[in-house]
Amino acid sequence: MTAVGTAAARYVIVGNSAAGLSAAEAIREADPRGEITILSDEDRPAYSRIFLPDLIAGKIDFGRMTMRRPDFCSRLGVDLRLGQAVTRVDVRERRVELAGGRSLAYDRLLLATGALPVPLDVPGGDLAGVTGLHAYEDAMIILERTRRSEDGPGSAVVVGGGPVSIKTAEALYKVGQKVTVVVSSPAILSRTADALAADLLARRMDEAGVRVLTGRNVATVEGDRDGGVKAVVLDDGETVRATVVVVGKGVRPNLSLAAGAGLKCGRGILVSPRLETEAPGVYAAGDVAETPVGGRTVVNTMWPNAVAQGRTAGHNMAGAAEDSPVSIRSNAGTFFGLTLATVGQTETRPGQTELVRGDGSAAAGGHYEKVILDERGALAGAVLVGRVDSVGFLRWCLSRGVPMDRVRPHLIEPGFRYSAVLAQAPGRAG
Ligand SMILES: Cc1cc2nc3c(=O)[nH]c(=O)nc-3n(C[C@H](O)[C@H](O)[C@H](O)COP(=O)(O)OP(=O)(O)OC[C@H]3O[C@@H](n4cnc5c(N)ncnc54)[C@H](O)[C@@H]3O)c2cc1C
């Protein structure tokens, strides 16, 4: 092995996205001489998947989705190999095998291979026009299918009620599709928001003419003569016309390389707090990693988490010994005109305290805010609708376990500003 700090170390990163890129930057900060190679099976420059619904809606073009300037590689001295799939990792020989038969040696390896959409596992689920939304190519399939209908507006079915599904439903609505959202849970956003916020959004969707069918599943997908989707049949027998079906039933960490290499996996690749696997010199970060948090392990498939973990992994690959930052669930966005943000827990558990301002109605100025405090008086989570500018601050409070007890009586007062918490916060920011 090339010793880090003596001869130039060979760093190989699989995955050219949020985690992989921030790892490359962190390695370069710590090691000006190391050889950094990024391998990606995608053949286009790194882009933010978050904007795929906006691409479908015609709000942006691909150029605005790219994540780094074109001179990124030359500036950082990174060997970026696009369209280069890794087919196997040999952790004993410390080599990765590439499609086409070549291989590459590493001293430190990062698996930042992300997560893939859960497929629709029903008869007809593989028809043309049934797709997840994970990559640029998926967005192109969706757009192509929306242009197919000759008799009036096309019809789209979105399967799943999470934030990505709702954003996709909104994009399809904006390009003139008749949209139906099919959700197996009793409500949309069942794992993201609380019941009131979900209901406020469902009402917005209803007003826009988007059908939301809860407690239902797709039983089969029917095809047309060309092998493309024509309709979905639900488990209650209803048939819904569709020229495109977008499957948003969540994602699964992309474990194929890790499993083939014999690395320990749960839902994701199991790593230490420093994001190391049990194989020497092999790290994992981002959507693919399962990290320890307070006695259990979690997979957090959110962008800021992938960036933060990539950074930590990069530093550690170059010789540091940092623990990965606390993994916090947080969502924010505007859906059908409703601005919504959540941090941590969204439903209150026994023994916890719930503080509420407003109910999202017109009388409350469209505002709703629920703050959950744990048994010790620290923030456990929050749901914000309407005015969400405190979300970043709440995320900060949650990540540091900032006590809220002194400001607690004021939390539900109109006009309360969270900056008041700073005065009593240990190790205050800035
Ligand atoms: C439509 C959509 C909307 C989203 N919206 C939000 C949002 O609003 N907020 C938020 O926080 N998160 C959002 N996310 C999630 C966010 O995009 C992910 O958390 C983030 O992309 C994870 O980054 P990553 O680097 O771990 O993996 P990925 O971005 O999945 O990248 C993994 C990379 O590895 C490559 N790869 C995989 N296997 C191989 C191989 N064998 N060889 C070579 N290369 C390989 C892949 O091609 C890919 O380029 C959204 C995701 C989608 C799809």
The ligand as a Tripos MOL2 file, in Angstrom:
@<TRIPOS>MOLECULE
LIG
   53    58     1     0     0
SMALL
NO_CHARGES

@<TRIPOS>ATOM
      1 C1        -36.0430   13.6790   -7.9720 C.3       1 LIG1
      2 C2        -35.2800   13.8070   -6.6830 C.ar      1 LIG1
      3 C3        -35.5400   14.8820   -5.8420 C.ar      1 LIG1
      4 C4        -34.8430   15.0170   -4.6490 C.ar      1 LIG1
      5 N1        -35.1230   16.0860   -3.8350 N.ar      1 LIG1
      6 C5        -34.4170   16.2470   -2.7020 C.ar      1 LIG1
      7 C6        -34.6410   17.3910   -1.8650 C.ar      1 LIG1
      8 O1        -35.5050   18.2360   -2.1390 O.2       1 LIG1
      9 N2        -33.8850   17.5300   -0.7330 N.ar      1 LIG1
     10 C7        -32.9180   16.6060   -0.3910 C.ar      1 LIG1
     11 O2        -32.2600   16.7780    0.6280 O.2       1 LIG1
     12 N3        -32.6950   15.5100   -1.1600 N.ar      1 LIG1
     13 C8        -33.4040   15.3020   -2.2960 C.ar      1 LIG1
     14 N4        -33.1710   14.2050   -3.0870 N.ar      1 LIG1
     15 C9        -32.1700   13.2080   -2.6250 C.3       1 LIG1
     16 C10       -30.7460   13.6080   -3.0460 C.3       1 LIG1
     17 O3        -30.6950   13.8440   -4.4200 O.3       1 LIG1
     18 C11       -29.7960   12.4910   -2.6370 C.3       1 LIG1
     19 O4        -29.7940   12.3950   -1.2270 O.3       1 LIG1
     20 C12       -28.3720   12.7330   -3.1410 C.3       1 LIG1
     21 O5        -28.3260   12.7840   -4.5470 O.3       1 LIG1
     22 C13       -27.4500   11.6140   -2.6460 C.3       1 LIG1
     23 O6        -26.1680   11.8220   -3.1430 O.3       1 LIG1
     24 P1        -25.1380   10.6150   -3.2710 P.3       1 LIG1
     25 O7        -23.8620   11.2240   -3.7370 O.co2     1 LIG1
     26 O8        -25.1270    9.8110   -2.0340 O.co2     1 LIG1
     27 O9        -25.7470    9.6330   -4.4000 O.3       1 LIG1
     28 P2        -26.3170    9.8810   -5.8510 P.3       1 LIG1
     29 O10       -26.6830   11.2990   -6.0890 O.co2     1 LIG1
     30 O11       -27.3710    8.8550   -6.0740 O.co2     1 LIG1
     31 O12       -25.0850    9.5460   -6.8000 O.3       1 LIG1
     32 C14       -24.5160    8.2660   -6.8740 C.3       1 LIG1
     33 C15       -23.6430    8.2230   -8.1110 C.3       1 LIG1
     34 O13       -22.9240    6.9830   -8.1490 O.3       1 LIG1
     35 C16       -22.9420    6.4920   -9.4690 C.3       1 LIG1
     36 N5        -22.7340    5.0380   -9.4420 N.ar      1 LIG1
     37 C17       -23.5120    4.1070   -8.8380 C.ar      1 LIG1
     38 N6        -22.9970    2.8720   -9.0260 N.ar      1 LIG1
     39 C18       -21.8830    3.0450   -9.7780 C.ar      1 LIG1
     40 C19       -20.9230    2.1230  -10.3200 C.ar      1 LIG1
     41 N7        -21.0120    0.8060  -10.1170 N.pl3     1 LIG1
     42 N8        -19.9050    2.6270  -11.0550 N.ar      1 LIG1
     43 C20       -19.7890    3.9680  -11.2630 C.ar      1 LIG1
     44 N9        -20.6760    4.8690  -10.7800 N.ar      1 LIG1
     45 C21       -21.7070    4.4070  -10.0410 C.ar      1 LIG1
     46 C22       -24.3510    6.8860   -9.9440 C.3       1 LIG1
     47 O14       -24.4730    6.8490  -11.3350 O.3       1 LIG1
     48 C23       -24.4520    8.3050   -9.4030 C.3       1 LIG1
     49 O15       -23.8630    9.2200  -10.2510 O.3       1 LIG1
     50 C24       -33.8590   14.0510   -4.2850 C.ar      1 LIG1
     51 C25       -33.6050   12.9580   -5.1360 C.ar      1 LIG1
     52 C26       -34.3060   12.8340   -6.3220 C.ar      1 LIG1
     53 C27       -34.0080   11.6400   -7.2160 C.3       1 LIG1
@<TRIPOS>BOND
     1     1     2 1
     2     2     3 ar
     3     2    52 ar
     4     3     4 ar
     5     4     5 ar
     6     4    50 ar
     7     5     6 ar
     8     6     7 ar
     9     6    13 1
    10     7     8 2
    11     7     9 ar
    12     9    10 ar
    13    10    11 2
    14    10    12 ar
    15    12    13 ar
    16    13    14 ar
    17    14    15 1
    18    14    50 ar
    19    15    16 1
    20    16    17 1
    21    16    18 1
    22    18    19 1
    23    18    20 1
    24    20    21 1
    25    20    22 1
    26    22    23 1
    27    23    24 1
    28    24    25 2
    29    24    26 1
    30    24    27 1
    31    27    28 1
    32    28    29 2
    33    28    30 1
    34    28    31 1
    35    31    32 1
    36    32    33 1
    37    33    34 1
    38    33    48 1
    39    34    35 1
    40    35    36 1
    41    35    46 1
    42    36    37 ar
    43    36    45 ar
    44    37    38 ar
    45    38    39 ar
    46    39    40 ar
    47    39    45 ar
    48    40    41 1
    49    40    42 ar
    50    42    43 ar
    51    43    44 ar
    52    44    45 ar
    53    46    47 1
    54    46    48 1
    55    48    49 1
    56    50    51 ar
    57    51    52 ar
    58    52    53 1
@<TRIPOS>SUBSTRUCTURE
     1 LIG1         1 GROUP 0 **** ****
